[in-house]
Amino acid sequence: MDLHTWLIEAHRDARARLMGAVVSKVPTDRWAEQADGGGSSLTWILLHTARHHDLALNTAIRNGSPLFASHREALGLTSAGASVGLAEREHEATTALVSPDALKQYLTEVLDAGDEWLADLSIQALDTVPDTERRLLTLAHIDPVEYDWLVAMWNTRPVHWLVQWPILGHLHSHIGEAIAVRNRLGYNPF
């Protein structure tokens, strides 16, 4: 298997696990619930995962506005800051505002964009180093002081790193977390 095919399959597999093992198994009216009274809710995990994937792909790599901009109103996050959902720790007041149906639509479009981009990817593009700091600031309006950790982690990284970590690795790590929440909510299919 060549690298291009592996990347496409890795993304499709992660998407299938997230959508099939979590999104389709837990009723949306339970997404905002914190299992066992602690940890992150599915709403937060899905929003957080989509935000990072969206910023890495559509802003850092593709030099465009994040899809979040066109979903913000439907999500119920019009008054939230541009960095909403980026922190690992859940912000419960934000979670309470998010429409599960709009979140599912946003997540689906983010994953669709990933599938489409990877299908057309030229492997030579993986070695390019985008101007991530400028793109996050000017296209996504991410505060470089408030989110200095994100800018520092992503800036000066080549595209292959952005695919390897925020798009694939970060997605995989939060799929595990989401499956654990699904199980603690009582929706373990096994």
TANOR-V203999 format. One line per field, one symbol per residue. phi: phi as a letter, one per 40 degrees, with the letter a starting at -180 (. if undefined). A space follows every 10 residues. Layout:
phi=???
//
This chain:
phi=.cdccccdcc cccccccccc cbdccbddcb ccccdfgagc ccdcdccdcc ccccccccbc ccgbcccddc bdcccgbdcc cccdgccccc bcccdccccc ccccccdccc cdccdccccc ccdcccccbc ccdccccccb fcccccbccc cccccgccdc ccccbccccc cccccdcccc cdcccgbccb
//
